[in-house]
C-alpha cells in the first residue's frame, strides 16, 4: 500500500504533527498572561477536543515513524531531510507543547536583565512592570521559586531573546523556538558526520525524526536539544579533526554544552579517549577538558551571572518525578521503614548515582581498550546516568539516544531505544501535565513495541553490518591518527 511507502510515511507523519499543532492551540501549555489573543483557553469542551486531536496526531506520527524506520532498515532510500522538514514545519508556530519550561527560560533571562540573582531566587522574584513578569506567571508550580539550574551560555541566549522581544510572551516563545530549530539542525549535522555514509538515513531517523525529539524540542522548546547538539558536534570534531584542532574544538563545544546543562561534561571523558587513543598517550586526552574548563569559566565571567550555576545543579533532584526509579524506590522503602521517608530516599538516590558512576567508568575503560566506540560509549553512559538519576523527564532519554543513533541505530539497542522513545512521547499531555492515562498509554506502546521487536529483531543480517557500534573509531579518524603519527615521526617537534 502507498501509505506504507516512504513517501506515504512522510505525509502521514506530516499530518500527525499538523494535528498535534492544531490540538495544541486548544490544549497546549498556554500562557496564563500575555497570549495576545492567540494562545488562550477556549473552555473545557474545546480543550478536551484539542487534547484528543493532539493525541491522535501523535499516534499518526509514531506509526509513520516506525514504518519509515522499518523501510530504511530494509534498505529503502529516501530524502530524510525532506521528511524532517515536513514533520517539523507544522510545529514551528505552535504554542508551547507538553511543558511550561520555556516560560522559565524567558523569565530567567529577564531576571538577569533586571538585575536579579537568577541562581539565588526563582521567577517569582519578578514584579509587575518588569521584563518577563507575564512569562513568570505561567511557570510551573515546582519551578516558581526554584533558582535556575542552567549554565551561563543558555542564560545569555535567553537574555538575547527577551531583549529583542521586550519580554512579550508570544514573540519570546517564537524566539526560543528559533533556538530549538537551530539545535535540531546542529543535531542533524553532527549525526550525519558521525554516522557511516550508508547508515546516515537510519541514524537521522532515530535521532532527528524521533517523535520524542520533535514534540519536546521543537514543540516543547527544551534546551536539552541544544545541549545534545553541541555535545555531538564536539564529539564530531574530536573524531574527525586533527588531534590538536579537533581536541580544542571538541573542548570548546562541549564546554558550551556544559554551560547549558552539566551532564554534557561526560562528553569530555569520551572526547579525551578519542584524542588519547589517536596519539597513543593518555596525557593528550586532557586537552578537551582543559579547553572546556576555560570556556565555561569565560562564559561565567562574560555573562555576568558568575559561578552560581555550579551550586544549583542539584536543585532538580528535590522535585520528585515518577520516571526516576531511584526516587520511587527510595520513597517506597522510606515509607516502609520510617515515618520520615526523605533520608532513605536521599540515600537510595545517592546509591543510584554511584552505580551510574561505576557503569560509566566500565564503559569508558572498554572504550579506552578499543572494545567500544567512544561515541557509543558516550550514549550508553548518558542513558545509564538518566536511568539512575534522582530526577528523570521523558526528553532526558534523548541525550543518549542521539549519540547511540549515530553509530548503532540498526542494532538491537537502537530498536529498543526507538520503542522507549515512542512510549515516552505519550507520558506527558499537551498541557504539560502527566495524567495517569499518559502512563497507561506509554506502557501500552512500550509493550506493543517490545512485541514488535521480538517478532522482527534488528541487529541481524547484512543491513546491520557496521551499525552495531562495535568499531572503536570511525575509519576517517583512524586514518587521520595514522597520518598524524607518521608526520610526527618524520618531523619531530
N, C-alpha and C positions, 0 to 999 in steps of 0.2 A: 504494500500500500504506500501511496505517496507520502502520507502523514508520517510514516516511519523512516523515510529517507532523510538524508542530512538536510536537504532544503526544507522538507516538511517540519523537521525538528526546529529549524531556525525560526520559522514563522509561528509554530506552536509556542515556543519559548517567548517570542516577542509578544504574542497575545497574552501570555501569562504575566509578564512584567507590566504590560499595559493595564491588566485587570488589578494587579497589586497597587499600581499607582492610582487608578480610579477609586478603588476601595479605600486607599489611604487618605484621599481628600475628604472622606467622611469619617473614617475610623482610625486615622493615623495618630501620631503623637502631636496633636495640635496644640499651639501655644495658648496659655491662659490669657495673655495680653499680647497685643501687637500683631495680630493676624492680618491686619489691613483689609479685612473683609474677604480675604481669600481662604485663609485657613482658620476655620471656626466651626464649632459643633453645630449640627442641624437637627438635634433631637435624637431621642433614643432609637426610634424606628430606623432612621436613616443611618445611625451609627452601626446598628446591628446588621443592616443590609450591606453596608460598606465592608464590615469585617468579613461577612460571608463571601463577598466578591473577592476580597483580598486573599482569603484562604484558598478559594477555588483557583485564583490566578497563580498562587504559589504552587499548588498541586500541578497545574499545567506546566509551569516552568521546570519543576523537578522531573516530571515524566519526560519532558522534551530533553532535559539534560542527561538523564540516564540513557535514553535511547541513542542520543548523539554520541555519548561515550562508547556505547557498545559498537556503534558503526565505526568510530575511529579505531577502536581496539581490533576490529575485524579487518582493518586495512583501508577503509574508505578515506578518500582525500576530500578536503573541503576548505573553504576560506574561513578559518576560525575567527580571524579578526573581524570579518563582516558579521558573523554571528554575534560576536561580543557587542558590536555597535548596536545591532538590532535589539539585543536583550537589555542593554544598559540605557539606551536612549530614553525610553518612557519614564525612567526613574529620575531623570535629571531635574524635572520641575515638580516633583512630588514634595509634599510636606515631609518633615522628619518621620521616619517609619521605624517601628519596633524598638525605639529607645528615645529617651529625653536627653541623652548625654550631650547633644550638640548645644543645648541651651546652657549647659555648664561651661562648655568651651567658650561660648560667646561671653558669658558673664565673667569668667575668669580673665579673659583678655581685657574686658572692660575694667576689672578691678585693678589690673596693673596700670592702665592708663589713668585711672582715677587716684592712683597713689596708695591703694590698699595693699596689705601684705597677703598675697594670694596663697602663701604657704603657712599662714597663721590663722586664717579665717576662711569661711565659705561664702558663696554668693549672697547669702542673707545679709551680708555687710553692706550691699549696695542700697542706696536710698533713692526715693523719687527725685527725678531730675538728673540723676547720674546716668552715664552711659551703661547700657546693659541691664538697667533695672527691670525692663519688661521681660527680657530673656530670663532673668533670675527668678521671676515669678513662676516660670514653667519648669524649673529644675526639679528633678525627682526628690522625694522627701528625704531619702537617706543622704543625699549629697548637698542639701541646702546649707548645712553648717560644717561641711567637711572641707578641709584645705585641699588644694589641687595636688593630685598625685603625679602630675605630668611635668616633664622637664622644661627647661627654658626655651629650647628651639620651638617646641609646639606653641608655647605661650606667645612667642614673637609672631608666629603666623596668626594666632587668634587676635592679637592686638592689631595686626595689619588689617584684618577683615573688619574689625569693629571700627577702626579709624576710617576706613574707606566707605563704610556704610552708615556711619553715625550711630551704630548700635541698633538700628531698626531691625526688627526680628526677621522679617521675610528676606530682605536683601542680605542680611548677615548669614542666614541659613544657606542661601544660594551661594554665597561666597565660600562658606565652609564646604559646600558640595563641590565647588571647583577644585579645592584642595584634595577632596576624596577622589575626584576624577583623575587628577594628576598622580595620585597614589596608585590607582588602578593601572594607568599607563606605565608607571615605574615597575610594577609587578610583572606586567606583560613583557617589558624589555628585559628584565633580569631573568625571568624564567626561560624566555626564548634563548638567551645567551648561555644559560647553564645547561639546558637540555640538549642531547644529541639531535642533530638536524631531523632525522626521520621520526623522532618522538616529540617534536615541538608541539604539534597539534594536540596530542594527548596530554602533554604537560600543561598546556594552557587550558584544556578542558577541566582538569582537576583544580587548577589554581584560580584562573581569572573568570572562567564561566561558571564557577561553583555558585549555586544559588545562595549559599550561606554568605559568600563574599558580596554578591550583588545586593542582597537585601540589607546587610548590616554595614557595609562600607559605602556603597553608592546610595542606598536608601536610608540607612541609619546613620551615616556620616561618622562612623567610629574612626578614631585616629590610629587604630591598630593596622589599618590598611597602609598608612604612610610609614609606620614603623616597619612593617613587613617588607614594603618596597625598598626602603633604604637598606635594610638588613640584607636582602637578597642581592641588591646592587653592590653592596660591599663584598659579598662572597664572590660575585661575578668578577670583580676587579682582582681579588686575590687569586682566583682560579685562572683567569685569562691573561692578566698583566704580567710584566716582568716583575721580579720579586720586590725590587725597591719601590718602583712607582705603584705597582699593584698593591703591595702591602700598605703603603702610605694612604692610597685612595680607599682601600678597604677600611683602614682605621678611621679615616675621616667620615666615611658614610655610616659606618656602624656607630661611631661616636654621636653623630646626629640622631640616629635611630634611638640610641640610649637616652638622649635628651628629649625624647617623646615618651617612651616607656622603657623602664630599666631592664626588663627581661632580654632586650636586644643585646645586652652585654655578653650573652652566651655566644654570639657570633664571633667575638674576639678570640675565643678559645679555638674555634674551628678554622677561622681565617689564619690564626697563628700556626695551626697544624699544617695547613696548606703551604705556607711560606717556609716553615721549618723543614718539611719533607722535601721541598724543592731544593733547598740549599744544603740539606744534609746535616744541619746543626740546629739544636733546639733553641739556641740563643736568638737566631734570626726570627723566630716566631713571636718574639716580644714586640716587634715593630708595630703591628696593628694596634696593640694595646697601648703603647706609648703615645701614638698619634691620637687615638680615641680619647685618652685622658686629657691631652692638650686641647682637643676640640671641645670636649664637654666643659672644661674649665673656662675656656674662652667664651663659649656660649653663655655660661652662667654669669660671667662678668659683663659681657656686652649687652645682654638682655636687660640688665638692671634688676633682676629678680634674686640675684645671689645664689647661694648653695642650699637654700631651704628645701629644695626638691629632694635632697638626699635623705632628709629626715621624715618625709611624708610618704615614702614608698610602702609603708606598712598600713596606711590608713584603710586601704581597701579590704584588708583582712578582717577588719572589725565588722564588716557587713556580711551577714550570712546569706549564701546563695545555695539553692537546693542542688546544684550540679557539682558542688565541692564534696567529694567523697570523704575527705578527712574531716571537714566541718560537720557533716551529717553523722559520721561515725563517732566523732568526739562528743557531739551533743547527746547522742543516744547513750553512750557509755556514761557520760556525766550524769544524766538523769537517772540511770540505773544505780549508780554507786554513791551519789551525793545529791544533796538538795541544792548545791551550787555547781552547776554543770560547767561553767566557764573555765575554771582551772584545768579540768580534764580535757575539755575541747581544745584549749590552747596547747596542751601537751601533745595531743594527737596531731594537731596541725604542724607542730614543730617536728614530730617524728616523720610525718609525711614529707616535709621538705628535706629532711636528712636522707630519706630513701631516694627522693628525686636526685639529690646531690650524688648519691652513690651510683645511680643509673647513669647520670651524665658523665661521671668520672670513668665508668666502664666503657661507655660508648666512645669517649674521647681517646681512651687508651687503644681501643680497636682501630680507631681512625689513624692514630699515630703509627700503629703497626701495619697499616695498609690493608686492613681487613674490611673496613667500612669506608665508603665515600664520605669525605668530610661534610659535604652538603647534606647528604642523607643523615649523617651523624647529628648535624645541627637540627634537622627536622625531628628526629627521634628524641633529642634532648628537650626541645621545646614542648613536644607532646607529653613527655614524662613530667616536666615541670607543671604544665597546665593540669594534668590529671591528678596531681598530688598537691595542688595549690590550695591555700585556705579560702580563696575566692575564685570561682570559675564562672565565666559567662560564655554563652554559646559561641560567640565570634572569636574567643581565645583559641579555639581549635584551628583557626586559620593560620596562626603563627607557624606551627609545624607543618601543616598540610601544604602550604605554598612551597616550602623547602623540599618536602618529600616529592611533590608533584614534578619538580624539575628533573629528578633522577630516577624515580621509581613509580611513576604513575600507573604503569601497566602491570604491576605485580599485585600480589595478594594484599599488601599493605595499602597500596593505592585504592584498591577496591573497597577495603574496609573503611578507609577514610572517606570515600565517596558516600558510603552508606551512613556513616556517622554524621557527615555534613548535611545530608538530606534530612535526617531525623532532627538534628539540632535546629534546622531552619524553622521547624514548627513550634519550638518550645516557647517562643515569645510572640505575643499578639501584636498586631499592627499598632496598637495604642501604647506599646512598651510594657504592658503588664505581663505577668507569667501565670495565666489561669491554669486550673487543673487539667482542662481539656487539651492544653498545649502539650503537657507531659504525656497524656494518653496518645495524642496523635504522633508525637515524637517516638514513643515506644513502639507504636504500630508500624511506623515507617522503618525503624531500625530492624524490627522483626522480619518485615517483608523483604528488606534489603539483604539481610543475612540469609534468608531462604533463597533469594536470587543468587547470592554469591556462592552458596553451596551447590546449586544446580549448574551454575556457569562460572566456575572458579577461574580467576585470572592468574597469571604467573606461570602459565604453561604454554608451550608451543613457540613457533617462530616469531610471532608478533611481540612476545615478551622479552626477546633477546635484547640485552643492553638496557632494559627498562627496570631492572630489579635492584639497582643501586649497589651492586657488588664491586663496581670499579672503584679503585682508590682515588684516582684523579681523572678528569676528562683528558682525552688524548692531547688536546691542544696544550694543556698545562704541562703534561709530562714532556712533550717535545720542547716547550719553552724552557723548562728546567734543564733539560739536557743541553740545549743551546747555550744557556747562561753558564752552566758549569764548564762547558767546553771553552767558551770565550774567556772565562776566568782563568782557566789553566793555561791558555795561550798568552793572555795579557794580565798577569797578576798585578793587583793594585798595591 
